[in-house]
Amino acid sequence: QQQVKQSPQSLIVQKGGISIINCAYENTAFDYFPWYQQFPGKGPALLIAIRPDVSEKKEGRFTISFNKSAKQFSLHIMDSQPGDSATYFCAAAGSARQLTFGSGTQLTVLP
Amino acid sequence: NAGVTQTPKFQVLKTGQSMTLQCAQDMNHEYMSWYRQDPGMGLRLIHYSVGAGITDQGEVPNGYNVSRSTTEDFPLRLLSAAPSQTSVYFCASSLSSGNYEQYFGPGTRLTVT
């Protein structure tokens, strides 16, 4: 049973455009929602994270939007750059502190 | 700091062979974990440890063993490799089990024929 559903599977965006990746979760006990970025041949690295007491968090060009009632959260990448081309994973964790990952989105930003 | 290191980077095994994937961290992190990454399935937790001498199962533990004799090292053992264990394996660590930010190693790509 996939507890965190991520879409789309792949995304192609022009340089300067906005990239949007969506995730939905089922477990209402989740209280931490991070996004990880992974480049080919590398391990995932934490990009940005949010807790459910806020609806939005912004760090530079990266923003998480969180909708607790809908059990959804999304990553927005503003002014997307070719260097942002990577695989992005959403995840969620609850009191057990175990991360449950989405299936990943392969982002390609065209120059 | 080297962070989280994993060896080997690549490995090919025959069905039934055993091997150990090594993971080490030099950040004095209490919490360490092993994930496998398969196409279209994200990362799935295999085993984790909240400190030396303490380990527990994750989502997909069958076919894997772990031990944690020191804070620094967290090896993953495949007792009898199966083709279904073909995957990329990542080790991760965090300061404590209450600290969500996990640092991942570079991964080991394992092929079982």
Interface residues (C-beta under 8 A of the other chain):
Chain A: V4 Q6 Q9 Y32 P34 G41 K42 G43 P44 A45 L46 A49 F89 A93 R97 Q98 L99 T100 F101 G102 S103 G104
Chain B: V4 Y31 Y35 G40 M41 G42 L43 R44 L45 Y48 G58 E59 F90 A92 S97 G98 Y100 E101 Q102 Y103 F104 G105 P106 G107
